[in-house]
Amino acid sequence: MQIANQFRTDILAGKYAQGEYLPSIRRLAKDLKISVITTMKAYEELAEEGLVTAVQGKGFYVNAQDSEMLQEQHLRKVEESLTDAIHAAKVAGMGQEELVHMLQTLLAVEDV
């Protein structure tokens, strides 16, 4: 999941150009010291999301990203993160007001 998340973030941020090939599955697995199966699952997840395409014998390359798709991907990531924060706040015993105040404080610090 971490591998897929990192590539997803990098692709959406434009660090990989359209048509650029991702590192080979075997090379990435060796570099990260993880199994080839784990790497393959990460790449397959990205392919299911339409971020990359597999080419037999060549590997995975980055698909063109239109601005609407990029925006939707970013919004989905924000929604997931906020949902995680809500669940963590509940576990920590925080109320809605405390959570909103914390978000406002963090926004002020980050100058969003």
C-alpha positions, 0 to 999 in steps of 0.5 A: 500500500505504501508503494502504491501511495508513493507512486500515486502521489508522485504521479499526481504531483507530476514527478512522472511524465506521461509515457514515462516508465516506472522502475521495473518490478524486479528492480524496485523489489530489489531496491526496496528489499521487498518481494516481487509479489508486493511490488506487482500488487502495488503496480496493479493497484495503480493500473486499476485506478487508471494511473498506469498501463502495463505493456507486455515485456516492457513494464508499466508506464504513466498514463496521461492525467487530465486535470479533472481526474487529477482534481478528483484524485486529490479530493479523494485523498483529502476525504480519506485523510479527513475520515481517518482524522475523524476516526482517530479523534473519536478514539482520542475522545475529542469532540467535534469542536476540538477537532474543528479547532485543531484543523483551523489551527493547522490550516493557519500554521500551514498557510493554506 
